[in-house]
Amino acid sequence: MPFVIDASVAASWLLPDEGRPESDQAYSKLATDHALVPTLWWFEMRNLFVTNERRGRIDSAKTSTALALLARLPIRIDNSVEEGPLMLLARQYKLSVYDAAYLEIAQRKAVPLATLDVQLADAARAEGVPLIGDSTR
C-alpha cells in the first residue's frame, strides 16, 4: 500500500544524526511500496539541503548525492490537491497549508502518513489517518 511521507522523514534519511525509528520504518516500506508527496516536497527538500549547507552541516557534494538518492526512490508527486479539505485541515488543526497538504493526500488516498512533525501527527491521529511507526496506537 502506498503511503505519504513529509520532508521531515525524508530529511532524516539523509542528514547526519537525524535518524529516527519512524523514518527507518518508512524507508524500509519503499522496498515494496511507493510514497506520495505534494508538489511542494520537491522545493522543501532542496531548501532543507541549502539551509543545512549554510549551517555547515553538509556541503554541496553531499547535497548532490542526497538529491540523486531521492531521485532513485519510488516517490511520486501527487498534483491533485482538493482545496476545500486542505483549507479545512489547515484551519481546524492550525497547520500550515504546507503541512496540511501531506495530510490531505493521506486522507484522500486513504493511506498512512509518515511524519516527524508533532502537530501534523496529532492532526492525523485526530482525523483517523494511520501513522507509520506510531507507538501511541
PyMOL commands that set and color helices and strands:
alter all, ss='L'
color gray80, all
select helices_A, chain A and resi 7-14+21-29+40-54+60-72+83-93+97-109+118-126
alter helices_A, ss='H'
color red, helices_A
select strands_A, chain A and resi 3-5+35-38+75-78+113-114
alter strands_A, ss='S'
color yellow, strands_A
deselect
rebuild
show_as cartoon
